[in-house]
Amino acid sequence: MDANELNRLRAEIDALDEKLVDLFNQRARCVLAIGHFKQEQRMAVYEPKREAVVLANVARCNEGPLPDEELATIYTAILASMRRLQSTDILERS
């Protein structure tokens, strides 16, 4: 690999990061809408069974090279962040 290839790959990563940020924010908007529903229905924000389904779905669609365990670590952090966002939004709306 030469410097040009390195720069090209880094630019590709930067573009992918932009897409990921957009996708995380799209996901967050869905989470907030679900939070509003949960608040209306007096449902708990944290649903361990649903989070287990999400993690299973992520592992099922994983084609690598990232191991399932690493994806689970990443998604556990994402889910925790989304729970905090949902909880904060619910508290602010109360």
VMD Tcl script that draws the C-alpha trace (Angstrom):
set ca {
  {0.00 0.00 0.00}
  {1.26 3.46 -0.82}
  {0.35 6.88 0.57}
  {-2.27 7.46 -2.15}
  {-4.04 4.22 -1.28}
  {-3.91 5.09 2.42}
  {-5.45 8.49 1.72}
  {-8.14 6.94 -0.48}
  {-9.06 4.44 2.22}
  {-9.17 7.15 4.88}
  {-11.45 9.25 2.66}
  {-13.69 6.20 2.24}
  {-13.81 5.77 6.02}
  {-14.69 9.46 6.45}
  {-17.55 9.09 3.96}
  {-18.79 5.96 5.72}
  {-18.64 7.74 9.08}
  {-20.85 10.50 7.69}
  {-23.37 7.89 6.56}
  {-23.23 6.16 9.94}
  {-23.92 9.42 11.78}
  {-26.92 10.01 9.53}
  {-28.17 6.46 10.15}
  {-27.67 6.78 13.92}
  {-29.73 9.97 13.89}
  {-32.45 8.29 11.81}
  {-32.49 5.49 14.36}
  {-32.67 8.03 17.18}
  {-35.74 9.66 15.61}
  {-37.44 6.26 15.50}
  {-36.46 5.63 19.11}
  {-37.95 8.97 20.16}
  {-41.21 8.16 18.38}
  {-41.31 4.80 20.17}
  {-40.59 6.60 23.44}
  {-43.61 8.83 22.92}
  {-45.76 5.75 22.38}
  {-44.32 4.04 25.44}
  {-45.00 7.13 27.53}
  {-48.63 7.24 26.36}
  {-49.03 3.52 27.12}
  {-47.11 3.78 30.41}
  {-44.56 1.25 29.18}
  {-40.99 0.87 30.45}
  {-38.20 2.36 28.38}
  {-35.91 -0.63 28.95}
  {-37.10 -3.83 27.30}
  {-34.43 -6.53 27.71}
  {-36.28 -8.99 25.46}
  {-36.41 -6.45 22.61}
  {-32.72 -5.64 23.03}
  {-31.92 -9.38 22.86}
  {-33.86 -9.56 19.58}
  {-31.91 -6.58 18.21}
  {-28.59 -8.21 19.13}
  {-29.68 -11.52 17.60}
  {-30.73 -9.74 14.39}
  {-27.38 -7.97 14.19}
  {-25.51 -11.27 14.60}
  {-27.75 -12.98 12.04}
  {-27.05 -10.42 9.31}
  {-23.33 -10.11 10.08}
  {-21.16 -11.29 7.20}
  {-17.87 -10.21 8.82}
  {-15.06 -9.54 9.04}
  {-16.17 -7.96 12.32}
  {-16.87 -10.76 14.83}
  {-20.37 -11.06 16.32}
  {-18.96 -10.32 19.79}
  {-17.53 -7.00 18.62}
  {-20.81 -6.05 16.96}
  {-22.63 -6.95 20.18}
  {-20.31 -4.62 22.10}
  {-20.95 -1.80 19.64}
  {-24.70 -2.36 19.61}
  {-24.89 -2.61 23.39}
  {-23.40 0.89 23.54}
  {-25.80 2.13 20.84}
  {-28.79 0.65 22.66}
  {-27.71 2.22 25.95}
  {-27.32 5.59 24.26}
  {-30.75 5.29 22.66}
  {-32.31 4.35 26.02}
  {-30.78 7.45 27.60}
  {-32.09 9.60 24.75}
  {-35.55 8.08 25.09}
  {-35.55 8.46 28.89}
  {-34.36 12.06 28.72}
  {-37.01 12.92 26.12}
  {-39.73 11.33 28.26}
  {-38.59 13.24 31.34}
  {-38.53 16.52 29.43}
  {-42.05 15.93 28.10}
  {-43.48 15.09 31.54}
}
mol new
graphics top color blue
foreach p $ca { graphics top sphere $p radius 0.5 }
foreach p [lrange $ca 0 end-1] q [lrange $ca 1 end] { graphics top cylinder $p $q radius 0.2 }
display resetview
